[in-house]
């Protein structure tokens, strides 16, 4: 019985890694589509979001089953509770990647990135993809140095997010209303994606150390 229990816990942790990898792929495709107006790639992201949703739901059902049947305690309980909360954050990150892809589809055949902001959004996309890849590694290894890397990248994304708002609010901004909306929405999506990653990283730190540093 204990062997089955520990197999279930391992399945939970492996499932989180798999979902995180799907999210990283989704964000990579979404940011590429956003930067190049590749509507076919954007459609791939939109269609694949249901896979992330289904994986998260299945993982939650497994976690609830473990709670009901095994009544875990101590670190085992933390693993189960963490998986429920982390799967929700990962599912939301997948949704955000989908939102970026939807912006691309909505503006096609025009470019979704407003003039003057291509470099900023390219950098934000690269950082978010790196954050997602690092998050998958963190969930796999519990290497807490990776949590710090995620926090540092989040700070960089926050700065770029502020730069986008400063740009669209400046007197020199000549974008039309649609371009302004696209810029602010896309920037917000990138910023929130990284925020969710930081939230997950904090939970992994808690799992590894038992110390809770708070949540967003």
C-alpha positions in Angstrom: 0.0 0.0 0.0 2.8 2.4 0.9 4.5 1.6 -2.4 1.4 2.5 -4.3 1.1 5.7 -2.3 4.6 6.8 -3.1 4.1 6.0 -6.8 1.0 8.2 -6.7 3.1 11.1 -5.2 5.7 10.6 -7.9 3.0 10.6 -10.5 1.8 14.0 -9.1 5.2 15.5 -9.3 6.0 14.2 -12.7 2.6 15.4 -13.9 3.4 18.9 -12.8 6.7 18.8 -14.8 4.9 17.6 -17.9 2.3 20.4 -17.6 5.0 23.0 -17.1 6.8 21.7 -20.2 3.6 22.0 -22.2 3.1 25.6 -20.9 6.7 26.5 -21.9 6.1 25.2 -25.4 2.8 27.1 -25.6 4.5 30.3 -24.6 7.4 29.8 -27.0 5.0 29.3 -29.9 2.7 32.1 -28.8 5.5 34.7 -28.6 6.9 33.5 -31.9 3.5 33.9 -33.5 3.0 37.3 -31.9 6.3 38.5 -33.2 5.9 37.2 -36.8 2.1 37.3 -37.3 2.1 33.5 -37.8 -1.5 32.8 -37.5 -1.0 29.0 -38.1 1.3 28.8 -35.1 -1.2 30.9 -33.1 -3.9 28.4 -33.9 -1.7 25.6 -32.6 -1.4 27.3 -29.3 -5.1 28.0 -29.0 -6.0 24.4 -29.9 -3.5 22.9 -27.5 -4.7 24.8 -24.5 -7.4 22.2 -23.9 -4.6 19.6 -23.5 -3.1 21.7 -20.6 -6.5 22.1 -19.1 -7.2 18.3 -19.3 -3.8 17.5 -17.8 -4.4 19.9 -14.9 -7.8 18.5 -14.2 -6.6 14.9 -14.2 -3.8 15.9 -11.8 -6.2 17.6 -9.4 -8.4 14.5 -9.4 -5.4 12.3 -8.5 -4.5 14.7 -5.7 -8.0 14.6 -4.3 -8.0 10.8 -4.5 -4.7 10.7 -2.5 -6.1 13.0 0.1 -9.2 11.0 0.5 -7.7 7.5 0.6 -4.2 8.0 2.0 -4.6 10.9 4.4 -1.0 12.1 3.9 0.9 14.0 6.6 4.0 16.2 6.8 6.0 16.5 3.6 3.7 14.1 1.8 0.7 16.4 2.6 2.6 19.4 1.4 3.3 17.7 -1.9 -0.4 17.0 -2.5 -1.6 20.4 -1.5 1.2 22.1 -3.5 0.2 20.1 -6.6 -3.3 21.4 -6.4 -2.2 25.0 -6.2 0.6 24.7 -8.7 -1.6 23.0 -11.3 -4.0 26.0 -11.1 -1.1 28.4 -11.7 0.2 26.3 -14.6 -3.3 26.1 -16.1 -3.5 29.9 -15.9 -0.1 30.3 -17.5 -1.4 28.2 -20.4 -4.4 30.4 -20.7 -2.1 33.5 -20.9 -0.1 31.9 -23.7 -3.4 31.3 -25.4 -4.4 35.0 -25.0 -1.2 36.1 -26.7 -2.0 33.8 -29.5 -5.5 35.1 -29.8 -4.1 38.7 -30.1 -2.1 37.4 -33.1 -5.1 35.8 -34.7 -7.3 38.8 -34.1 -5.0 41.2 -35.8 -4.0 38.9 -38.7 -2.9 39.8 -41.4 -1.6 42.9 -39.6 1.1 42.6 -37.0 -0.1 42.6 -33.5 3.0 44.3 -32.1 2.7 48.1 -32.4 5.5 50.0 -34.1 8.3 51.0 -31.8 7.7 48.1 -29.4 9.0 45.1 -31.3 12.3 44.9 -29.4 10.6 45.3 -26.0 8.1 42.5 -26.7 10.7 40.3 -28.2 12.7 40.5 -25.0 9.6 40.0 -22.8 8.8 36.9 -24.8 12.3 35.5 -24.5 12.3 36.1 -20.8 8.9 34.4 -20.3 9.9 31.4 -22.3 13.1 31.1 -20.2 11.0 31.5 -17.0 8.7 28.7 -18.1 11.6 26.3 -19.0 13.3 27.1 -15.7 10.1 26.5 -13.9 9.9 23.0 -15.4 13.5 22.3 -14.3 12.7 23.6 -10.8 9.7 21.3 -10.4 11.8 18.4 -11.7 14.9 19.0 -9.5 13.9 21.3 -6.6 17.1 23.2 -7.2 16.3 26.4 -5.3 18.9 28.4 -7.3 16.4 28.1 -10.2 13.7 29.8 -8.0 16.1 32.8 -7.6 16.6 32.9 -11.4 12.9 33.0 -11.9 12.5 35.9 -9.5 15.3 37.8 -11.2 13.7 37.3 -14.6 10.4 38.5 -13.2 12.0 41.7 -12.1 13.3 42.3 -15.6 9.9 41.6 -17.1 8.3 44.0 -14.6 10.7 46.7 -15.9 9.8 46.0 -19.5 6.1 46.1 -18.6 6.6 49.6 -17.1 8.5 50.6 -20.2 5.6 49.6 -22.4 3.1 51.7 -20.4 5.5 54.7 -20.4 5.7 54.4 -24.1 2.0 54.3 -24.8 1.4 57.1 -22.4 4.1 59.4 -23.7 3.5 62.4 -25.9 5.5 60.8 -28.7 3.1 57.8 -29.0 1.2 57.8 -32.2 -0.4 54.5 -32.1 -4.1 54.2 -32.8 -6.6 53.0 -30.1 -6.3 49.3 -31.3 -2.5 49.4 -31.1 -2.6 50.9 -27.6 -5.0 48.2 -26.4 -2.9 45.5 -28.0 0.3 46.8 -26.4 -1.2 47.1 -22.9 -2.9 43.8 -23.1 0.1 41.9 -24.4 2.4 43.5 -21.8 0.0 42.7 -19.0 -0.1 39.0 -20.2 3.6 38.7 -20.2 3.9 40.3 -16.8 1.2 38.0 -15.3 2.7 34.9 -16.8 6.0 35.6 -14.9 4.0 36.4 -11.7 2.4 33.0 -11.8 5.8 31.4 -12.3 7.1 33.2 -9.2 4.1 32.0 -7.2 4.9 28.4 -8.2 8.6 28.9 -7.4 7.6 30.1 -3.9 5.6 26.9 -3.4 8.5 24.7 -4.4 10.7 26.5 -2.0 8.2 25.9 0.7 8.0 22.2 -0.2 11.8 21.9 -0.1 12.5 23.9 3.1 9.2 24.1 5.0 9.7 27.9 5.1 6.8 30.0 3.6 7.9 33.3 2.1 4.4 34.5 1.2 2.5 34.5 -2.1 1.4 36.9 -4.8 
